[in-house]
């Protein structure tokens, strides 16, 4: 079970990259030590809402990197399915996509739909020390907000209490 402020479940798996990187690359949570990680799960390749989210994160990738954050997406589809889909339909997505074919990672992050073996829409922000700082799981029929994920990441990085609708440069309420 995921607990805010506690270590994120460890994982290791194979990812598919884009932008001329045709090889599959193994990654683990440990690879992101010292950086913020935005890990998001999506239900399936070759679907309707998922590509809008994947493209949305790709458009904002530089903004995440400016905040010392990496993006990692995951679904229970295979690396071969990811490769086929991304080469065909999502050439602008150039961050790693994790293949959780054993469903172990989705299960560890409490996003596995046990009925059909897919991942629910889950978004997790993990700090440089590997602790979960944010978790959101939503219905598969509603795409997530990349802008809100960026806002939350920036708020977490202030180390302070941030009020409702806080935005970068806004007043905070003191140390958390």
C-alpha positions in Angstrom: 0.0 0.0 0.0 1.2 3.5 -0.8 1.8 5.9 2.1 2.7 9.5 1.7 6.1 10.3 3.2 7.2 6.7 3.2 9.5 4.9 0.7 8.1 4.3 -2.7 7.7 0.6 -3.7 10.9 -0.4 -5.5 10.6 -1.6 -9.0 12.7 -2.8 -11.9 11.6 -3.2 -15.5 12.2 -2.8 -19.2 11.4 0.5 -20.9 10.9 1.7 -24.4 12.4 5.0 -25.5 11.9 7.1 -28.5 14.0 9.6 -30.6 16.2 7.1 -32.3 16.8 4.9 -29.2 15.4 1.6 -30.5 16.9 -0.5 -27.7 15.0 -1.5 -24.6 16.5 -0.3 -21.4 16.2 -1.7 -17.9 15.4 0.9 -15.2 14.7 0.7 -11.5 13.6 3.2 -8.9 17.2 3.4 -7.7 18.1 5.0 -11.1 16.2 8.1 -10.1 17.8 8.6 -6.7 18.7 12.3 -6.3 16.0 13.4 -8.7 12.3 13.9 -8.4 10.3 11.3 -10.3 6.8 11.7 -11.8 5.7 8.1 -12.3 2.3 7.7 -14.0 0.4 4.7 -15.0 -2.1 4.5 -17.9 -4.5 1.7 -18.8 -3.5 0.4 -22.3 -1.7 1.2 -25.5 -3.7 1.9 -28.6 -6.6 3.6 -26.7 -8.3 7.0 -26.8 -7.4 9.1 -23.7 -3.9 7.6 -23.0 -2.2 9.2 -26.1 -3.5 12.6 -25.0 -1.8 12.3 -21.7 1.4 10.8 -23.1 1.7 13.7 -25.6 0.8 16.2 -22.8 3.7 15.0 -20.6 6.0 15.1 -23.7 5.2 18.7 -24.4 6.0 19.6 -20.8 9.1 17.4 -20.4 11.5 20.4 -20.4 9.5 22.0 -17.6 9.8 18.9 -15.5 13.5 18.6 -16.2 14.0 22.3 -15.1 12.6 21.1 -11.8 15.1 18.2 -11.5 12.3 15.8 -12.3 12.1 12.9 -14.7 9.0 11.4 -16.2 8.3 7.7 -16.3 5.1 6.2 -17.7 3.9 2.7 -17.2 1.3 0.2 -18.3 0.9 -3.5 -18.2 1.5 -3.7 -22.0 4.7 -5.2 -23.2 7.8 -3.3 -24.4 7.0 -4.6 -27.9 3.5 -3.1 -27.8 4.9 0.2 -26.6 7.5 0.2 -29.3 4.9 -0.5 -32.0 2.4 2.1 -30.7 5.0 4.8 -30.1 6.7 4.4 -33.5 3.4 4.5 -35.3 1.3 7.0 -33.4 3.5 8.9 -30.8 6.8 9.9 -32.3 7.1 13.0 -30.0 7.0 11.0 -26.8 10.7 10.7 -25.8 10.6 9.7 -22.2 10.8 6.1 -21.0 7.6 3.9 -21.0 7.8 1.0 -18.5 6.4 -2.4 -19.5 4.8 -3.9 -16.4 3.9 -7.3 -18.0 4.0 -9.1 -14.7 1.6 -6.5 -13.2 3.8 -6.5 -10.1 4.6 -2.7 -10.3 1.0 -1.8 -10.8 0.0 -4.0 -7.9 2.7 -2.5 -5.7 1.4 1.0 -6.5 -2.2 0.0 -5.9 -3.3 0.8 -9.4 -3.8 -2.7 -10.9 -7.3 -3.4 -12.1 -7.5 -7.1 -11.1 -10.6 -7.6 -13.3 -8.8 -6.9 -16.6 -5.1 -6.7 -15.8 -4.7 -3.1 -16.8 -3.4 -0.2 -14.8 -5.7 2.5 -13.5 -4.7 6.1 -14.1 -2.3 6.7 -11.2 0.1 9.6 -10.8 2.9 9.5 -8.2 5.5 12.1 -7.3 8.6 10.6 -5.6 11.2 12.8 -4.0 15.0 12.5 -4.5 15.2 10.3 -1.4 12.7 7.8 -2.9 9.7 8.8 -0.7 6.2 9.2 -2.1 5.1 12.8 -1.8 2.0 12.7 -3.9 -0.5 10.1 -5.1 -3.6 10.4 -7.2 -5.6 7.6 -8.8 -8.6 8.4 -11.0 -11.2 6.8 -13.2 -9.9 5.6 -16.5 -12.5 7.7 -18.4 -10.9 11.0 -17.3 -7.4 12.2 -18.4 -5.1 13.7 -15.8 -3.8 17.3 -15.8 -0.1 17.7 -16.7 -0.4 21.3 -15.6 -1.7 20.3 -12.1 1.1 17.7 -11.8 3.7 20.4 -12.5 2.0 22.7 -10.0 2.1 20.1 -7.3 5.7 19.3 -8.0 6.6 22.9 -7.7 4.6 23.3 -4.5 6.3 20.2 -2.9 9.7 21.6 -3.8 9.1 24.8 -1.8 9.2 22.7 1.4 6.4 25.0 2.7 2.7 24.8 3.2 1.0 25.9 0.0 -2.6 27.1 0.1 -5.4 26.2 -2.3 -4.7 27.2 -6.0 -1.1 28.0 -5.1 1.1 28.8 -8.1 4.8 29.4 -8.6 5.8 32.6 -6.9 2.7 32.8 -4.8 2.7 33.3 -1.0 3.1 30.2 1.1 2.0 29.6 4.7 5.3 28.8 6.2 7.5 25.7 6.7 5.7 22.3 6.5 
